[in-house]
Amino acid sequence: MALHQKLPEAFSSIEEKAAWLDETYGHLPASEIVRLSIEKLFPGSIGTVSSFGADSAALLKLIADVDPATPVAFLDTGQHFGETLDYRDQLAADLNLANLQIIHPKADVLGRLDPSDDLYKNDTDLCCEIRKVEPMARAVAPFDAWFTGRKRYQSAQRADMPVFEAVGPRIRINPLARWTTADQANFMRDNDLRENPLVAFGYLSIGCFPCTQPAEDGDERSGRWAGQAKTECGIHLEGLVAIDGRKDTMSDSNKVWNGDSFIADDWIEADMIEALVQSRPAILPLSAWQALDEERKEAHGAPIGVRLDPSEDIAAIVDALDDLPIVALSFPAYTDGRSYSKAVQLRRAGYDGPIRAVGDVLYDQVDHMVRTGFSELSITNEPTIAKLERGELPGIDQRYQPSLDDEQATNRFAWRRHAA
Ligand code: SF4
């Protein structure tokens, strides 16, 4: 019986499904877990994300033995060792990997937050967030499940790791969870697998060049973020709860304010149609939203809104305003005020649905955003969140333009406004 085909109907939650999978299949040898997952449990909707590090070849070999066209994503942080990049290409050729996908950080985010490529010196968490965690979310967005090569012995955080676990709407599969260092070494030797050349220099866990050192005393992960409390980059942590696009990858650093309080947020900010998650409300950029045909919208099974960047005109959506469940307007920088005007235009055009501000939303802007028609502000700025959580509402007494409510500008430079 193809029991897996009954799984979606059989479980009330992804957690329940993961627990059942773990109990039913978690005891199987790694090779069988991989084969079962690719061929039976998640055919056509499973992949892996590989660092092409010290241990990566084993899992990739197991996957390639079943189907070398299984998607293998590599997060190119821009900070990898050159040896790792060479190794990636050589190993992919060895194993005939036919669907290697290189995922890069977003150029605009790097330009804004790490223009000198040295953010790791001051804020490794934010650096990992923009170079690994967010790209990771895009990497796994198309899948229902993905493999990792993690093992329980590697760290205290991984000691109780199940083989099948729920992460957001997906299943994460750790086929090698029970493997020991001897299992790993034997598998590499028995299959004559190519090794990352850095292993020979004592690197037992290999990540980005600035944050990786040779391991000490055989402790595999001791060379990662040495001297810091940090032990994981975040792509494996539970903070990556619902990896479905930008909003979810921000995890709990992203909060939505409705003018009075922080509210629950169900919307996924997907960057592309492929990042849509069935039956989850989503906000797409204008170009992707325009490319979505009615049939696909219907089939999605949840509302789909649109995000406009400052350079995009509301004329592009004005005919659809009656049907739009939400419009997001972006502030790529707090100094860019063009989206204030768009909110006013939308309200004046009769749009009464939610208008959400996304991007660089700072405390000083909150009052003006609400006055100009925004009903939701997606905030990542920690000081802004902290002030609003303390009930410190911003107020301004200099109005440089009137709000929607016939408010009179109190611009002290009135002569500029009214100059003939
Ligand atoms: S491992 Fe270091 S360089 Fe790489 S993304 Fe994280 S902080 Fe940045």
Residues whose N, C-alpha, C, O or C-beta is under 5 A from the ligand:
A	BS01	SF4	T77 Q79 Y120 T124 C127 C128 R131 K132 G207 C208 P210 C211
